[in-house]
Amino acid sequence: MVLLSDYRFLEDTGRFADGATRDNLIQAPRTTSKTKKLAAHARKMNITLRFLPVTFTKSRENSTFFLAKEKLFLWHLKLIFPQSSSEFSQRRVSDKQTLKQILNAYIDPSESDPVTRQKLKMYVHAPFDHVKVFMKAEERKANSVRYHELDLHKSLRDNLSNKTLIEYPVLHVVLKDYWKDYPLKGAAITASPRSRLTAQNDETAQDNQVSLSRQDSSTSGRTNIWPESQETSSEPETPPEKRAKRGSGGEEEREEGEIFDSSDEEEA
């Protein structure tokens, strides 16, 4: 029985290993020559472009390509209208177009398609200055979601500059009453390590002063048995400031919730 159990265990292990080698996700290459070229062209425009494995749905539907002669990106663009529960994908969107020109095809009272206008009637009836466009900040923790606010009067290329994209841009078109649901990246100012050290030193000094004052009040009614020549200093010693970590002054501090990617250093 023991021999039969071992034989079945070896058979199951071999079957599992063979199935893993046939998995399309494992066999698929992480990057292709096309994605490497797109990432290189995007890097020249200060855009960090990441790609998913080719078996992912977002990777398969991505139709972005680059015109080398015109030095122009034609993006695959997804527009999400959360207040109308609608999503639209648009192919070959020039990065020279402004966001206002892109949105006119959806929410402009006269230029938009009638069927699309009916679906997005909340946006069509709202004043244009009550509409903002947000894009999710990538490479962050799941419990620290932040967004970039984009400028409607700037081109798509200018809005994507100095930002990270995964496959293609996904834009959230939001009405004024819901702007508060999209916290901006860098809006919350976090205390630096040096300021936190200073605050801790101040609290320690205050605690020392309180404890010494209590000791003085408790011993004021007792007879002094110590010689007069021996006097204890009533002033508390200020704790020495801790030195900052070596090398922290020259590096830019990362925002809380942001994920560090070591591949950036390797590419640099």
C-alpha positions as CSV (number, residue, x, y, z in Angstrom):
1,M,0.0,0.0,0.0
2,V,2.8,2.4,0.8
3,L,4.5,1.7,-2.5
4,L,1.2,2.3,-4.4
5,S,0.7,5.6,-2.5
6,D,4.2,6.8,-3.5
7,Y,3.6,5.8,-7.1
8,R,0.4,7.8,-7.3
9,F,2.1,10.8,-5.6
10,L,4.9,10.7,-8.3
11,E,2.3,10.4,-11.0
12,D,0.3,13.5,-9.7
13,T,3.6,15.5,-9.4
14,G,4.6,14.7,-13.0
15,R,1.1,15.6,-14.3
16,F,1.2,18.9,-12.4
17,A,4.6,19.8,-13.7
18,D,3.6,18.9,-17.3
19,G,0.5,21.1,-17.0
20,A,2.5,24.0,-15.8
21,T,4.8,23.8,-18.8
22,R,1.8,23.9,-21.1
23,D,0.3,27.0,-19.5
24,N,-0.1,29.9,-22.0
25,L,0.7,32.5,-19.4
26,I,4.0,30.9,-18.5
27,Q,5.0,30.3,-22.2
28,A,4.0,33.8,-23.4
29,P,6.9,36.3,-23.5
30,R,6.7,39.2,-21.1
31,T,7.6,41.8,-23.7
32,T,7.8,41.9,-27.5
33,S,9.9,44.0,-29.9
34,K,6.8,46.2,-30.5
35,T,6.3,46.9,-26.8
36,K,10.0,47.7,-26.3
37,K,9.9,50.3,-29.2
38,L,6.7,51.8,-27.8
39,A,8.2,52.1,-24.4
40,A,11.4,53.7,-25.8
41,H,9.4,56.3,-27.8
42,A,7.2,57.1,-24.8
43,R,10.3,57.5,-22.6
44,K,11.5,60.3,-24.9
45,M,8.3,62.1,-24.2
46,N,8.7,61.7,-20.4
47,I,6.0,59.0,-20.3
48,T,6.6,55.7,-18.4
49,L,4.8,53.0,-20.3
50,R,4.4,49.6,-18.8
51,F,3.0,46.4,-20.4
52,L,1.2,43.4,-19.2
53,P,1.8,39.8,-20.5
54,V,0.2,39.2,-23.9
55,T,-2.4,36.9,-22.5
56,F,-4.1,39.7,-20.5
57,T,-7.3,41.2,-21.9
58,K,-6.0,44.7,-21.6
59,S,-2.9,43.8,-23.5
60,R,-4.9,42.1,-26.3
61,E,-7.2,45.0,-26.8
62,N,-4.4,47.6,-26.8
63,S,-4.2,49.1,-30.4
64,T,-1.7,51.9,-29.6
65,F,1.1,52.5,-32.1
66,F,3.6,55.1,-32.9
67,L,4.2,57.0,-36.2
68,A,8.0,57.4,-36.4
69,K,7.9,59.9,-39.3
70,E,5.5,62.3,-37.6
71,K,6.8,61.4,-34.1
72,L,3.2,60.9,-33.0
73,F,1.4,58.5,-30.7
74,L,-2.0,57.2,-31.8
75,W,-3.4,56.0,-28.5
76,H,-5.9,53.4,-27.6
77,L,-8.1,55.4,-25.2
78,K,-10.7,54.3,-22.7
79,L,-13.2,56.9,-21.3
80,I,-15.2,56.1,-18.2
81,F,-18.3,58.1,-17.3
82,P,-19.1,56.9,-13.8
83,Q,-22.2,59.0,-13.2
84,S,-23.8,57.4,-16.3
85,S,-22.3,54.0,-15.7
86,S,-20.8,54.0,-19.3
87,E,-17.5,53.2,-20.8
88,F,-16.2,53.9,-24.3
89,S,-13.0,52.8,-26.1
90,Q,-11.6,54.9,-28.9
91,R,-8.8,53.8,-31.3
92,R,-6.1,55.9,-32.9
93,V,-6.5,59.0,-30.8
94,S,-3.8,61.5,-31.7
95,D,-1.7,62.8,-28.8
96,K,-2.0,66.3,-30.2
97,Q,-5.7,66.5,-29.5
98,T,-6.8,68.3,-26.4
99,L,-9.0,66.6,-23.9
100,K,-11.8,69.1,-24.7
101,Q,-11.7,68.1,-28.3
102,I,-11.9,64.4,-27.4
103,L,-14.8,65.0,-25.0
104,N,-16.8,67.0,-27.6
105,A,-17.5,63.8,-29.5
106,Y,-19.3,62.5,-26.4
107,I,-20.9,65.3,-24.3
108,D,-21.1,68.3,-26.6
109,P,-24.8,69.2,-27.1
110,S,-24.4,69.6,-30.9
111,E,-21.3,67.8,-32.0
112,S,-21.8,64.5,-30.1
113,D,-23.5,61.4,-31.5
114,P,-27.3,61.4,-30.6
115,V,-27.1,57.8,-29.2
116,T,-24.1,58.6,-27.1
117,R,-25.6,61.9,-26.1
118,Q,-28.7,60.1,-24.7
119,K,-26.5,57.7,-22.6
120,L,-24.5,60.7,-21.2
121,K,-27.4,63.2,-20.8
122,M,-26.2,64.0,-17.2
123,Y,-22.9,65.2,-18.7
124,V,-24.5,66.9,-21.7
125,H,-26.8,69.0,-19.4
126,A,-24.0,70.0,-17.0
127,P,-21.9,73.1,-17.6
128,F,-18.5,72.2,-19.1
129,D,-16.7,73.8,-16.2
130,H,-18.5,71.3,-13.9
131,V,-16.6,68.4,-15.6
132,K,-13.1,67.2,-14.7
133,V,-11.0,64.4,-16.0
134,F,-8.9,62.2,-13.7
135,M,-6.4,59.4,-14.4
136,K,-5.5,56.8,-11.8
137,A,-1.9,57.0,-10.5
138,E,-0.3,53.7,-11.2
139,E,2.3,51.7,-9.1
140,R,0.6,52.4,-5.8
141,K,-0.7,50.2,-3.0
142,A,-4.3,49.0,-3.3
143,N,-5.3,50.8,-0.1
144,S,-3.8,54.1,-1.2
145,V,-5.5,54.9,-4.5
146,R,-4.7,58.4,-5.9
147,Y,-5.5,60.2,-9.1
148,H,-4.0,62.8,-11.5
149,E,-6.2,65.7,-12.4
150,L,-5.8,66.5,-16.2
151,D,-6.1,69.8,-17.9
152,L,-8.9,69.9,-20.4
153,H,-7.3,72.6,-22.5
154,K,-3.9,70.8,-22.9
155,S,-3.1,68.1,-25.4
156,L,-3.1,64.4,-24.5
157,R,0.7,64.3,-24.8
158,D,1.1,67.2,-22.3
159,N,-1.3,65.6,-19.9
160,L,0.5,62.2,-20.0
161,S,3.9,63.7,-19.5
162,N,5.7,62.6,-16.3
163,K,3.1,59.9,-15.6
164,T,3.0,56.1,-15.6
165,L,0.7,54.2,-17.9
166,I,-0.1,50.5,-18.1
167,E,-0.9,49.6,-21.7
168,Y,-3.0,52.7,-22.5
169,P,-4.6,55.7,-20.8
170,V,-7.9,55.2,-18.9
171,L,-9.6,58.5,-18.2
172,H,-12.4,59.1,-15.7
173,V,-14.8,61.9,-16.6
174,V,-16.4,63.1,-13.4
175,L,-19.1,65.7,-12.5
176,K,-18.6,68.4,-9.9
177,D,-20.5,66.7,-7.1
178,Y,-18.3,63.7,-7.2
179,W,-14.8,65.3,-7.4
180,K,-14.2,64.6,-3.7
181,D,-14.3,60.9,-4.4
182,Y,-11.1,61.2,-6.4
183,P,-8.2,62.1,-4.1
184,L,-5.3,63.7,-5.9
185,K,-1.7,62.3,-5.7
186,G,0.5,64.5,-3.5
187,A,-2.5,66.4,-2.0
188,A,-1.9,65.0,1.5
189,I,1.4,66.4,3.0
190,T,3.1,63.8,5.1
191,A,5.5,64.8,7.9
192,S,9.2,64.3,7.1
193,P,11.3,62.0,9.4
194,R,13.3,65.1,10.6
195,S,10.1,66.9,11.7
196,R,8.8,63.8,13.4
197,L,12.2,63.5,15.3
198,T,11.9,67.1,16.5
199,A,8.4,66.6,17.7
200,Q,9.4,63.5,19.6
201,N,12.3,65.4,21.3
202,D,9.9,68.2,22.3
203,E,7.5,65.7,23.9
204,T,10.4,64.0,25.8
205,A,11.6,67.3,27.2
206,Q,8.1,68.2,28.3
207,D,7.7,64.8,30.0
208,N,11.0,65.3,31.9
209,Q,10.0,68.8,33.1
210,V,6.6,67.4,34.4
211,S,8.3,64.5,36.3
212,L,10.9,66.8,37.8
213,S,8.3,69.3,39.0
214,R,6.4,66.5,40.6
215,Q,9.5,65.4,42.4
216,D,10.2,68.9,43.7
217,S,6.7,69.3,45.0
218,S,6.8,65.9,46.8
219,T,10.1,66.6,48.5
220,S,9.4,70.3,49.5
221,G,7.8,69.3,52.8
222,R,10.6,66.8,53.8
223,T,13.8,67.6,55.7
224,N,16.8,68.0,53.5
225,I,19.3,65.3,54.6
226,W,21.8,66.0,51.9
227,P,24.7,68.4,52.4
228,E,24.2,71.9,51.2
229,S,27.2,71.7,49.0
230,Q,25.5,69.0,47.0
231,E,23.0,70.7,44.7
232,T,21.1,68.8,42.1
233,S,20.4,70.6,38.9
234,S,16.7,71.3,38.4
235,E,17.1,71.9,34.7
236,P,16.4,68.8,32.6
237,E,19.0,67.7,30.1
238,T,17.9,68.2,26.5
239,P,18.1,64.9,24.7
240,P,20.6,65.0,21.8
241,E,19.2,65.2,18.3
242,K,19.4,62.0,16.4
243,R,21.4,62.2,13.2
244,A,19.5,61.8,10.0
245,K,20.3,58.7,8.0
246,R,23.2,59.0,5.8
247,G,22.3,59.7,2.2
248,S,18.6,60.7,2.9
249,G,19.2,64.4,2.3
250,G,20.1,64.0,-1.4
251,E,17.2,61.7,-2.4
252,E,13.7,62.7,-3.1
253,E,11.2,61.4,-0.6
254,R,8.5,59.1,-1.9
255,E,4.9,59.7,-1.2
256,E,3.2,57.3,1.3
257,G,1.6,54.4,-0.5
258,E,3.8,54.6,-3.6
259,I,5.4,51.3,-4.7
260,F,9.1,51.5,-5.5
261,D,10.1,49.8,-8.8
262,S,13.7,48.7,-9.1
263,S,13.4,48.4,-12.9
264,D,13.5,52.2,-13.2
265,E,17.1,52.2,-11.8
266,E,18.1,49.4,-14.1
267,E,16.7,51.2,-17.2
268,A,18.5,54.4,-16.1
